[in-house]
Amino acid sequence: MTLLKKLVIASFIGTAMIATAPTAMAKPAGKIENQSQEGVLAAFDESIAAAEAVLEGLNSGADKEALLEKMKDAKQALNRIESATVNREKERANALLKQARAELLKGDTEASKASMIETVAKFKSLKQIFVSF
């Protein structure tokens, strides 16, 4: 009887492990595996262009909603970069972009402009760090 209990428990555990293994080994959603050098550089260029578009919109006095949408595009473009060499600096650049967005939401466009100037410079330095690595 004890042998039967052990067999049932062992088969139950084995079945549970087999059922959960594929989901445990799956790659995280949204992660770009084996991103090519060209893909990373294109993502850098796209994120820099998006950040510059936001800065240009701030300088020209564009609509607040349109600027917020452009900031979202800049953040999404930056988040497509999967490179361990720039991860920490990428987080700092995202923090600057978040700060500029918060200032824009408060209605302080001058502070938002200053933050976006820093953000564009940080985005460009990210690309330089990646290229020189």
C-alpha positions as a Markdown table, in Angstrom:
| # | Residue | x | y | z |
|---|---|---|---|---|
| 1 | Met | 0.0 | 0.0 | 0.0 |
| 2 | Thr | 2.8 | 2.4 | 0.8 |
| 3 | Leu | 4.4 | 1.6 | -2.5 |
| 4 | Leu | 1.2 | 2.5 | -4.3 |
| 5 | Lys | 1.0 | 5.8 | -2.4 |
| 6 | Lys | 4.6 | 6.6 | -3.3 |
| 7 | Leu | 3.9 | 5.7 | -7.0 |
| 8 | Val | 0.8 | 8.0 | -7.2 |
| 9 | Ile | 2.6 | 10.9 | -5.5 |
| 10 | Ala | 5.7 | 10.5 | -7.8 |
| 11 | Ser | 3.5 | 10.4 | -10.9 |
| 12 | Phe | 1.5 | 13.4 | -9.8 |
| 13 | Ile | 4.7 | 15.4 | -9.2 |
| 14 | Gly | 6.2 | 14.3 | -12.5 |
| 15 | Thr | 3.0 | 15.3 | -14.4 |
| 16 | Ala | 3.0 | 18.7 | -12.6 |
| 17 | Met | 6.6 | 19.3 | -13.6 |
| 18 | Ile | 6.0 | 18.4 | -17.2 |
| 19 | Ala | 3.0 | 20.6 | -17.4 |
| 20 | Thr | 4.7 | 23.7 | -15.9 |
| 21 | Ala | 8.1 | 23.3 | -17.7 |
| 22 | Pro | 7.2 | 25.0 | -21.0 |
| 23 | Thr | 5.8 | 28.1 | -19.3 |
| 24 | Ala | 8.7 | 28.4 | -17.0 |
| 25 | Met | 11.2 | 28.1 | -19.8 |
| 26 | Ala | 9.5 | 30.5 | -22.1 |
| 27 | Lys | 11.2 | 33.8 | -22.9 |
| 28 | Pro | 9.7 | 36.9 | -21.2 |
| 29 | Ala | 7.1 | 38.8 | -23.2 |
| 30 | Gly | 8.4 | 41.7 | -25.1 |
| 31 | Lys | 12.0 | 40.7 | -24.8 |
| 32 | Ile | 14.0 | 41.0 | -28.0 |
| 33 | Glu | 16.3 | 38.0 | -28.2 |
| 34 | Asn | 19.6 | 38.3 | -30.1 |
| 35 | Gln | 19.0 | 41.8 | -31.3 |
| 36 | Ser | 21.4 | 42.6 | -34.1 |
| 37 | Gln | 23.8 | 45.5 | -34.1 |
| 38 | Glu | 21.9 | 47.2 | -36.9 |
| 39 | Gly | 18.6 | 46.8 | -35.0 |
| 40 | Val | 20.1 | 48.4 | -31.9 |
| 41 | Leu | 21.5 | 51.3 | -33.9 |
| 42 | Ala | 18.2 | 51.8 | -35.7 |
| 43 | Ala | 16.4 | 51.9 | -32.3 |
| 44 | Phe | 18.9 | 54.5 | -31.0 |
| 45 | Asp | 18.3 | 56.7 | -34.1 |
| 46 | Glu | 14.5 | 56.3 | -33.7 |
| 47 | Ser | 14.5 | 57.2 | -30.0 |
| 48 | Ile | 16.8 | 60.2 | -30.6 |
| 49 | Ala | 14.5 | 61.4 | -33.5 |
| 50 | Ala | 11.4 | 61.0 | -31.2 |
| 51 | Ala | 13.1 | 62.9 | -28.4 |
| 52 | Glu | 14.1 | 65.7 | -30.7 |
| 53 | Ala | 10.6 | 65.9 | -32.1 |
| 54 | Val | 9.3 | 66.4 | -28.5 |
| 55 | Leu | 11.9 | 69.2 | -27.9 |
| 56 | Glu | 10.9 | 70.8 | -31.2 |
| 57 | Gly | 7.3 | 70.7 | -30.2 |
| 58 | Leu | 8.0 | 72.2 | -26.8 |
| 59 | Asn | 9.9 | 75.0 | -28.5 |
| 60 | Ser | 7.1 | 75.7 | -31.0 |
| 61 | Gly | 4.4 | 75.6 | -28.4 |
| 62 | Ala | 2.6 | 72.5 | -29.7 |
| 63 | Asp | -0.5 | 71.0 | -28.1 |
| 64 | Lys | 0.1 | 69.3 | -24.7 |
| 65 | Glu | -1.7 | 66.1 | -25.7 |
| 66 | Ala | 0.4 | 65.7 | -28.9 |
| 67 | Leu | 3.6 | 66.3 | -26.9 |
| 68 | Leu | 2.6 | 63.6 | -24.4 |
| 69 | Glu | 2.0 | 61.2 | -27.2 |
| 70 | Lys | 5.4 | 62.0 | -28.7 |
| 71 | Met | 7.0 | 61.4 | -25.3 |
| 72 | Lys | 5.3 | 58.0 | -25.2 |
| 73 | Asp | 6.7 | 57.2 | -28.6 |
| 74 | Ala | 10.2 | 58.3 | -27.5 |
| 75 | Lys | 10.0 | 56.0 | -24.4 |
| 76 | Gln | 8.8 | 53.1 | -26.4 |
| 77 | Ala | 11.6 | 53.5 | -28.9 |
| 78 | Leu | 14.2 | 53.6 | -26.2 |
| 79 | Asn | 12.7 | 50.6 | -24.5 |
| 80 | Arg | 13.2 | 48.5 | -27.7 |
| 81 | Ile | 17.0 | 48.7 | -27.1 |
| 82 | Glu | 18.2 | 45.5 | -25.5 |
| 83 | Ser | 21.9 | 46.1 | -24.6 |
| 84 | Ala | 23.6 | 45.3 | -21.3 |
| 85 | Thr | 26.2 | 48.0 | -22.0 |
| 86 | Val | 23.7 | 50.8 | -21.7 |
| 87 | Asn | 21.0 | 49.5 | -19.4 |
| 88 | Arg | 21.9 | 51.7 | -16.4 |
| 89 | Glu | 22.2 | 54.8 | -18.5 |
| 90 | Lys | 19.0 | 53.9 | -20.3 |
| 91 | Glu | 17.2 | 53.9 | -17.0 |
| 92 | Arg | 18.6 | 57.4 | -16.2 |
| 93 | Ala | 17.4 | 58.6 | -19.6 |
| 94 | Asn | 14.0 | 57.2 | -19.0 |
| 95 | Ala | 13.9 | 59.0 | -15.6 |
| 96 | Leu | 14.7 | 62.3 | -17.3 |
| 97 | Leu | 12.0 | 61.7 | -19.9 |
| 98 | Lys | 9.6 | 60.9 | -17.0 |
| 99 | Gln | 10.6 | 64.1 | -15.2 |
| 100 | Ala | 10.0 | 66.1 | -18.4 |
| 101 | Arg | 6.6 | 64.5 | -18.8 |
| 102 | Ala | 5.6 | 65.2 | -15.2 |
| 103 | Glu | 6.7 | 68.9 | -15.5 |
| 104 | Leu | 4.6 | 69.2 | -18.7 |
| 105 | Leu | 1.6 | 67.7 | -17.0 |
| 106 | Lys | 2.0 | 70.3 | -14.2 |
| 107 | Gly | 2.0 | 73.0 | -16.9 |
| 108 | Asp | 5.6 | 74.1 | -16.4 |
| 109 | Thr | 6.8 | 74.1 | -20.0 |
| 110 | Glu | 10.1 | 75.9 | -19.3 |
| 111 | Ala | 11.2 | 73.2 | -16.8 |
| 112 | Ser | 10.0 | 70.5 | -19.3 |
| 113 | Lys | 12.1 | 72.1 | -22.0 |
| 114 | Ala | 15.2 | 72.0 | -19.8 |
| 115 | Ser | 14.5 | 68.4 | -18.9 |
| 116 | Met | 14.0 | 67.5 | -22.6 |
| 117 | Ile | 17.3 | 69.2 | -23.5 |
| 118 | Glu | 19.0 | 66.9 | -20.9 |
| 119 | Thr | 17.1 | 63.9 | -22.2 |
| 120 | Val | 18.1 | 64.4 | -25.8 |
| 121 | Ala | 21.7 | 64.8 | -24.7 |
| 122 | Lys | 21.4 | 61.6 | -22.7 |
| 123 | Phe | 19.9 | 59.7 | -25.6 |
| 124 | Lys | 22.8 | 60.8 | -27.8 |
| 125 | Ser | 25.3 | 59.8 | -25.2 |
| 126 | Leu | 23.7 | 56.4 | -24.9 |
| 127 | Lys | 24.3 | 55.8 | -28.6 |
| 128 | Gln | 27.9 | 57.0 | -28.2 |
| 129 | Ile | 28.4 | 54.6 | -25.3 |
| 130 | Phe | 27.1 | 51.7 | -27.3 |
| 131 | Val | 29.1 | 52.5 | -30.4 |
| 132 | Ser | 32.4 | 53.0 | -28.5 |
| 133 | Phe | 32.0 | 49.8 | -26.5 |
